Amino acid sequence: MKTLVLGGVRSGKSRLAEQLADASGLDVTYIATARADDAEMARRIERHRADRPGDWGLIEADTGLAAALEEAARPNECLLVDCLTLWLTQLLCTEDEALIEREREALIATVPQLPGTLVFVSNETGMGITPMDPLSRRFADEAGWLHQRLAPAMDRVVLTVAGLPHVLKGDSL
């Protein structure tokens, strides 16, 4: 089962993804894409870490997500990636302008081939106003394009709003 959980900031998407991973009954590995570049982000990461079960594995992957997934995926395990938009942010903040395209294409090609259960978390950024600055517009565009490319490879896509899951594709929860 491959699931994409989308939602806005504080929508409950990470909590839902963690519940889905836990309910899989499989060994879970959490793949974190955030970096603690400041104190506030370090607190967010620590809160996520404290909320997760202690027996879950952890892989920290900032830009090489497809490679990390290929290495970690197993038929009877669950990988939870939180989150794709933080991963995109890491890619946008590099000096290599082409890195985002290479990594996105690697992820799109890799996901359908992966064994096991996969749960991806990502921020839905396209439901608000068009951002004012070029970097923010590029981020929103990249996130939207990634979601459009990834959704067809998913068995289930869920939009989470106010803590309530709305299944857009696949079996109900």
KAWOPE-V536705 format. One line per field, one symbol per residue. phi: phi as a letter, one per 20 degrees, with the letter a starting at -180 (. if undefined). A space follows every 10 residues. Layout:
phi = ???
This chain:
phi = .dcdddrefm enffffffff ffffmdfdde dededeebff ffffffffff fegfeffccd cedefgfffg fefcgdcddd dcbfffffgg ffeefefeff fffffffgff gfefeneccd dbeededdff gfdfffffgf fffffffffe gfeefbccdd clmdecfebn ffe
